[in-house]
Amino acid sequence: VTVEVPMPGAFAAPPPPPPPPAAVPSTPPRAPSSSSGQYAAAEGTGRRRALGDKRVAGEDLIAQLFEEMHALHFLGDALEGGHFCLAVAMEKLPARGAYLHLYDIDKREFVLVCTRGAGTETVLLSRTGEGDSLLAGAMRKRRALVVNGEADDPGMGASRFAPLGGAKRAIVSPVMQAGRFLGAIEIVNPIDGAPWSELDGNAISYMAEQYAEFVAARGVVLEPEKVSRASEAARA
């Protein structure tokens, strides 16, 4: 009599059934809304900010900006985006004031369309010519210009800094796309009084690059009524 010996595992229990597929949400996630004064798109911005008014330093600064600047692209126009950028910049690098200019190509002037800092709303819509040494220096450099003393650049005495009692230290970064002037970002007078570092300047350069892409897609906004409304909404 021939007896067939079963192969090992021939009578093993069948494998358990695969787990059911994960539930798929009935509605897709909603893009952040910009309806509130503080912009819902920026929710969580600054939540890892250093305690008090200390600036975020080292690799954390660039890493946080890299993550948080994604929210910029959910905003509506260059003014909303500009106020968002200044808010993030001052959360990461606390300063007395921040300015964002957009470039009027017809008149070859920089128009101040967004500001932050006590009293800076009084210089909103002021115009600065291409000859301004700070703005011109940043445009020539094509990256952030870091100035840590009034004697380093005569542009530190510009009238737009009067609400801050003058500029002592400044980061001025060009907003450029494919070599075309679109504007500039300025962060002035760090609250901790310490000099701005090149890393601080690199962070603002990165922000300006992201904003330049945004403006190139959305367009420059210079209408006084729109600038005033956006400023009031940002301060609400």
QUIFEN-V698294 format. One record per helix or strand of 2 or more residues. SS is the DSSP state (H for helix, E for strand). FROM is the first residue (numbers start at 0). TO is the last residue. If there is no record, write none. Layout:
ss = <SS:SS>
from = <FROM:FROM>
to = <TO:TO>
//
This chain:
ss = <H:H:H:E:E:H:E:H:E:H:H:H:E:E:H:H>
from = <39:57:77:94:108:119:126:132:144:149:153:158:169:179:197:223>
to = <41:73:91:103:115:122:128:140:146:151:156:163:176:189:217:234>
//
